[in-house]
């Protein structure tokens, strides 16, 4: 059969070009990736063989073998796992079989350092071969295929590959790397031995190296000198081949945990933290959970698949099992191994299983404890929060049972800190409430600057009351769905009623507002007449100290202007909302407007003061041209 030439998927061609320029800082990472892929192929076949022993009867002992051929300049990584058909080889080796690939490729910038980091997060597996090889040949045969349905796949990584069916007796896959001249060190036994020990000691499958062994020297009778020792080659198991998670956590070194994480996730960075637990009793399981340093590139894409690797009695069952952790913890990776589930469990049955629900509850607790422990290190937690904070904010709404536990882990900026650093916990906030304060005050806005300089918080700041500042898109949704923490009610600084206690002057301010309303009755009526049906009403304000005006809605602002814009951006049609205008009668601009005898010019002043409030609250106006025209008219006098 003549080999057929195919073009790589566009994304693969671009990726291979980047890899050819050695974006990985450690070239030896290719060996970890290929051994990891081989291990996965063996795990899958092992699982299938539990119900069909005929699949492996001709070669029942699983292994991964690595052989260097110095004369040919090749390095071969072989496994006796699942293998591939021709169609599977063309699909798996010619495309990136990941959802959201297009979005991933758009993120590549051409900056080697940034692209290297992104590729490391994406996990390129087989394609890492082209870091060290200028030609790669893959020989494979699916466990379900006949001997004449073997596969040969080959490429130089330059944009095309060729493939064909061949005769192949054994199942499994050989990846043959024709090494670049600059990478011939990977033909040396000591280099391979060191890399295998470093990257694959924890893999439960034996990794064997074709190693040179020296025979004991012989001493012939009647001769003083021993003969020169002869050598031969044989397969030698290099790795420990004991699944890391089955070992006593006290015996596992940090470096071993880090390398196992890279094997599991194909991430090139060390994890931020991990938690290894063995539980015995009515529900026996072992879990090993990790939090990465950097958020996966597709963390917020809808197609993102997440979840733990599932093992049952140390047999690999499925990858990315979503049933064991809630969605807001989708950044947590790792595995769970239990004897409480059947080996033939499917994803559908997993969702319905009572054991799964118990495991999910337990693993969620474990993950939150791991994050809570991380929170004791402010620097590390700041690093974590910068990557995964917005994910965690989904938790209080998604996971009612652990609501307070998740709220405890959230971090915010505040008026006390004076920076955009989100480092204030709700417990910090409660611990420094002023005397008489019994509410948690917050403000959502479009940016930190808009929140920090908002007129809504002027009086609260004057009273020494701390305000939590929020500007992420998810904050509106979060605050619209939670009402309190540790019996302390959340109150928006833009609410019509700030619910200040009497000790904080709530009663006094109410009386002052009533007195001011009487005193400024004419001013209020004049503004109402000038603005007409543009506003719901006009009131004097006690919350403003430096600004002339602000707009408010009824209640605790369940539909804030920011939320309204977010909904409109998603295509939802919302009715126009009328605001109540609050004015500061002591502000020079309001006094200047009130002193204007010409009603036409006063109407312009009223509109400018109202639209200033809208601009401050919403960051934009429906008719900015009219605002500018009125303002220019007043400035020119």
N, C-alpha and C positions, 0 to 999 in steps of 0.2 A: 504493500500500500504506500502511495506517495504522500508525504507529509503535506498538510494544508497550512498555508501561512495566514495568520490572523493579525489584525491591528488591535493594539491594546485599547481599552476604554480610555477616553481622553484624560480622566483623572489619574489613572495609573501611569500613563506616559509622563505626566507632569511630576508625579510623585517619584518615579524612578529617576528622573533627571536630577531631582533634588538629592536623592539618596546617593546617586553616583558621585556627588560632590562631598560625600562624607559628612552629612549634617550631624550624625551621631558623634559625640565626643569620644565614646569608647566603641571601637570597631567590633570588639568581641561580643557586643550585644546580639549580633546575628545568630550566634551559637545558642544563646538563651532562647531566642525566638523560635528557632527551628526545633530545638529539643522540646520546647513547650508545645508546639504544634503536633509533634510526634506523640507526645504524652497524651494529648487530647484525643488523637486518633485511636490510640490503644484503649483509653478509657471508654470511648464510645463502643468499640467492638467488645470489650469486656462485658459491658452492660447487655449487649445483644446476645452474647453467648450464654448468658444465664438461663435463657429460655430456648436456646438452640445450640447445643454443644457441637453439632456438626460443623458449625462455622469455623471452629478453631482446632478440630481434631488432628489435622495434619501438621499443625505448628502451635501447640498449646501453651508454650512458655513465652510470655510477652517480654520484649526487650527493645531497647534503642541502641543502635550501634554506630560508632563513628570511626571512620578509617581514612587515613591520609596516604596518598600515593605521591611520593616526592618526584618520581620519574615523570608521571603524567601531570603533576602540578594540580591535583584535584583533592578535594575533601568531600567525603560522602557521609551523609547523615541518613541512616536507614531505620525504619520501624516496621514491625509486623502487625500494624493496626488495621484500620478500616479500609484504607486504600481509596482510589478514585477511578471512576469510569472516564471515558474520553470527554463526554459532555460536562462532567463535574470538574475535570481538570481545566477545560476551556473557561468554565464559569468562575471557579474559585481562583484560578491563577491569572485570569485575564481581566477581571473586574474587581473592584473593591466592594465586597458584599456587605456594606454597612448602610443603614438608613441615614439619610441626611448628608450623603457624600458631597453633593453639590455645594451645600452650605459650608462644609468643611473646606473644600478646595478654594472657595471664595476668600477664606480667611488667610490663605497663604499670601505672604506679602513680598517675597523675594529677599527679605532680610534673613540671613542664614540662622542667626541666633533665635529669632522669634519663630521661624518656620520649624526649626529643629525641635523646639519645645512643643509646638502644636502637633507635629508628627508623633512625638513621644506620647502625647495624650491620646492620639487617635489609635495607635497600635497598628503597626504595619506588618507584623508577622513575617510571612514568607518573603515579602519584598525587601526585607533587610538583607537578604542574600546578596543583593547588588551593591552593598557597601563594600564587600571584599571580593566579589567575583565579577569578571567581565563577560562570563557566559554561565548560564545555569541550565542543567539538564535534569528533568524529573522523570523517573521511571516509576510506574505505579500499576497496581491491579486491585480493583475493588474486591472485597470478600465475596460479593455476589456475582462476580464476572467469571467467564471462562478463560482458559489459558491464552486463547488467541484474541482476547479482548483487553490485553494489557495496554498501557499508555506510555508513549514517549512525548514529552513536552519540552521545548527548548527555546531559550531566548537570550539575546545579548542585552536586553533591557533598553534597546534603542528605539522602541516604538512598535515592534512587531514580535510575534512568537509563532512557532510552528508546532503542530501536534499531529499524532497519528496513532493508530492501533498497532501493537506489536505482540509478539509471543512473550509471555512472562509466566513462569511456573509459580512463583510464590506471591502471596497477597502482600499488601502493605506498600510502602513508598520509599524510594531512594531519592534524596536530593543531592545531586552531584554539582559541586561548586568548582568551576575552573577559575582558580584564584588569580587575582591581579598580581603583577610582579611585586607591587608594594605591600602585598599581604601574605607573602609566602611564610611568614612566621607561624601561620596557622597550620603548617604541615609538620611542625615540631611537636613531638609527643609531650614535652613538658609544658608547652603553651596550652595545648588542648586539655591536658590533665588539670592544670590550674584553673582554666575557665570552667570546666565541667564541675569541679569541686566547688567553685565560687557560686555558680548560677543554678546548679541542678542537684545539689546534694539532698535536697528535701523532696525530690520527686519520687513517688512510690514505685515507679517503673525502673528496673535496672538500666543504667546507662553504661555501655561497655565500649572500651577503647581497644583498637587493634594495636597491641603493645609488644615491644621487643623484649624477650626474656633471654637471659644468658644461662646456658647450661653450666653445671659445675665442671671446673677444669679437671682433666684427667692427667694422672701421673703414671707414665708407662714404666714397667719394671726395668730396672737397670739404668734409668735416666734420672738426673738430678732435677731438671726443670719440668714444670708442669706444662702441658700443651696449651696452646692458645684457646681460651674458652669459645665455644660455638654459641650461636644464638638462634632463636626461632621466634616466630610471631604467634600470638594467641589472643583470644578475647579476654579482657580483664574488666571486671566490674569496678567502676571508679566511684560512683556515688553511693551514699548510704542506703538509698532506696527504702526509706521508712517515711511514711507520710508525716510531715511535720506536725500537723494538728493532733496526731495521736500520741505525741510525746508529752511528757510532763512539762508544763510551761516553765517551771524553774530550771529545766535543763536546756531550754532553747535560748540561744544567744540573739541579741538584737540584730546582728548582721544577717542571721538566718531568717528572722522574721521579715527583714527588708527584702531579701532576695526572693523569698516565697511570694511576697506581695507583687513583685515585678513579674514573677512567673504567672500569677493569677490574672493580672490586669494588663500586662504588656506596657505598663507605665515605666518610663525611664527614670523617674524620680523616686526617692525614698518616700514612704508614707509619712504623714504628719504624726499619727499615733495608731495604736492597735490595742485590741483586747482579746485575750485567749482564755476561754472558759470551758471547763468540763463539768457537766451537771449529772448527778446520779439521783435515782429515786423513781417516782412514778413515771416521770418523763425524762429519759436519758438522752442527752445530746452533747455534742461538742461544737462550739462556735469559735470562729476566728474572724473578727471584724476589723476592718481598716478604714481610716479616713485619709484620702489623698491630700497632697500639698496643694495641688492645683485642680480647679474644677474641670471636669471633662468638657470638651468643646461643645458637646451636644446636650449639656445638662438641662437646658430649657427648651429643647426642641420636642415637639409632640411625638415624634417617632422614636425618641430615645428609649431604648430598652435598658432596664436596670434590674438589679436583684442579686441574690447570693447564688453561689454554686451549691447544688444539693447533692450530698452523698448519703446513701443508706447503707449502713454497715460497711463503710469505707469504699463502697462501689459508687462511682460517679453516675448520677442519674440525669441531671439536667443543668444547663448553664442559665444564668440570669433568671432564676426563679423569683418572681416578683411577690409571691404570696407571703414572704416572711418578714417584710419590713413595709411600713407605710410609705406613700409616695414622697412625703417631705424629707425622708431619709434616703432618697435615691442615690445620694452621693456616697453612701456607705457601701463598701465592697467586702468580699470575703466569702466564707463558706459556712455551711451547717451540715453536720454529720449526725444522723440519728438512727436508732434501730426501731423506732416507733412507727415508721411508715413502711408500706410494702415496696418491694423492688420494682413493681410494675406500675407505680403511681404515675399518673399523667398530669399535665398542667390543669386540666379541667377538674379532675378529682382532688387535686391539691388545694384548689380554691374552696372546695366544699368540706374538706376534712376537719374534724374537731381537733385532731393533733396539730394540724397546721395553724389553727387559730391560737392554740396554746403556745406553740413555738413563736408565732408572731408577737404575741404579748410579751413573752420572755425576752426575745431578741430585741424588741423595741426598747425595753427597759435597759438591756445591756448597752445598746447604742447610746441612749441618753446618759447613762452613767459614764460611759467613755467620754462623751462630749463635756459632761459636767466636770470630770477630772481634768480635762484639757483646759477648762475655764479657769482653773487655779493658776495657770501660767498666763499672765496678761499678754505677753508678747506673742506667744503661740496662738492664743485665742483670737487675738486681733488678726493674725494671719488666716486663721480658720474663718472668722467672720467675714473677712473681705471676699472670700471665695464662695462660702455657702450660707451666709446670713439670710439671704432672700429665700432660700429653700426652707430654712428653719422657720421662717415667718408663716409658712403655710401650715405648720404644725398645730397651733392652738385651735384652728378651725377644723382641720382634718381629724385630729386625734383628741376627742373630748376627754377621754379617760386620763390622758397625760397632759392636759391643757396647762395646768399650773407648773408642771415640771418643764415644759417647753418655754412658757413665758419667762421662767426664771433664767433661761439660757439666752434670751433675746438681748440685744444691745442697741442703744440709741445715742444720738447726739443730744445735747441739751444746752440750755442757756447758761448753765453753771460752767461748763467746759470751755465755751467760747471758741470751739473748733468744730470742724465737720467730722472729726473722729467719732465713730459710733462705738463708744466704750462704756456707756452708762447702763447698768442693769436696773431692773425695776426694784430690786432690793436696795441698790445704792440710792435710788430716788426716794424710796420710802424712808430709808434711814436718815435722810437729811431734810425731810419735810419741815417747814417752819411751824412754830407753835400754832395750834388751832387748825392746821391744814388736814383735811381728811379725804381729799380727792387727788387723782393723778391727772395733771394737765398736760395736754399735748397739742401739737399743731402740725397739720399736713400742708405741704406746699409743693411747688414745682422744682425747687432747688433748695439747697442748704441756705444760700444767701437770702432767698425769698422768705424762708421761714424765720431766720435769725433776725431779719430786719422788718418783720411784719408788724403792722400797727396793732394787731390783735393781742400781742403779748406785752404791750407797753406798761399797762397798769399792773399786770402780774409781776413783771420784773421789778417795778417800783416797790412792790410789797415784799420782794425777796423770794417770791414763789418760783421755783424751778419749772421750766416747761420743756418737755421732750419734743425734739424737732425731727420731723420725718419728711422725706421727699421721694422715696422710692415708689414705683407704681403700685407695688403690692401693699404699701402701708394703708392706703385708703380702704382696700378690701379687708385687711386685717382689723383695723380699728372699727370698721363697720360691723364686725362680727364678734367682737369681744366687749364685755361691759365692765369687768372688774378684775382685780388681782389682789388676793389676800384681803378681801372685803373693802378694797379701795376702788371707788368708781372712777372710770376714765371719763374725763370731760374735755371736749375740744375747746381750745382757747377762742375759737370763732363761734362758739355756741351763743345763742341769744341769752341764755342764763348760765353764768359761770358757777353758780351754786357755791359761792363763797360763804364760809361759816361766819357767824356773828363775830367771832374772835378775830377774824381777818377783815372785819369791816363790812361784811355782807349786808347787814341790816342798815348800817350807816350809809352805805353807798346807795341802797334802795331809796332811803329817805332823801339823800342828796339829789338823786336822779329825779325824783318826784318834784322836789323844790326847784330844780333847774328847769324842768319841763314847764312849770308854771311861770317861772321868771322869763323864759325864752319862748313863750307861747307864740308871739308874733313872728319870731325868727323861724320857728318850725312851720307855721302856717304859710309863710312866704315861700319856703323851700318846697312844701307840698304843692302849692299852686304852680310854681315854676316848673316842677318836674312832672306833675300830672300823673298819668297812668304808667310812667316809666318805672315808678317805684311802688312798692307795697305800702310803704309808710315812711315817715321821717321821725327820728327820735334823737334826743340829746344823749351823749355817751359819757359813761364814767370809766370805760376801759382805755380811752385814748388820753395820752399825755403830750405826745410830740406831733402827732398827725392830725390833720383837719377832719378826716372822715374814714369810715369803713362801711362795708356792707355785710349784713347778716341774714341768715335764714332762720325760720322757726325751729325750735327743738335743738338737738345736739348735732345738727348738720349731718344727718345720715347721708344726704346727697350734697356733698361739698362740690364746689366749682371744679376741683381737680377730678373728682369721680365723674362728674358730668362730662368733662372733656374726654376722659378715657372711654366712657360708654359711647360717646359720639364718634370717637376715632374707630371704634369697633363696628360702626355702621348702624348703631341704634338711634332711632329718632326720638328725641326727648322734647317735651313741651317747654316753651320759654318759661323761665322761672323769674319771678319778681322778687327783688330783695328789699329789705328795709335799710334805709340809709341812716347810719348813726353819725352825728356831727359833733364836733368838739367846739362849743360856743366860745371858748376862751382862746382858740387858735387865731392868730393874726389874719390868716386868709379868710376864715369864716367871718371875722369882724369886718374885714375890708369889703367882702361881698355884701354883707348886710347894710353897710353904709352907702351902698350904691343907690342913688335915687331913681335912676333910669331903669324901668322894669325890664326893658329889652336886654340891657346889659346885665341886669341881675340874673335873668334867665340863663345867660351864657355862663355867668359865674357858677350858678347852681349846677349846670350840666358839667362844667369842668371839675367841680369838687366831687360830683357823683362819679364821673368817669375816672377820676384819679383813684377813687376807692375801688372801682371795678378793675382797673389796671393793676393796682397793688395786689388784689386778691386773685386775679385770673391770668395775669401776665399778658393780656391782650384785650383788644376791643373789637366789636363787630364793625364799627365805622370809625377807624382811627383818623381818617381824613377830616371828618367833622370836628373831632376833638382838637386836632391841630389848628383848624381854621378858627374855632372859637378862642383857643388859647392865644393865637397870634393877634386876633382882633382885640383882646383884652390887654395884651402886652403893649400894643401900639397906641392904646388909649383912645 
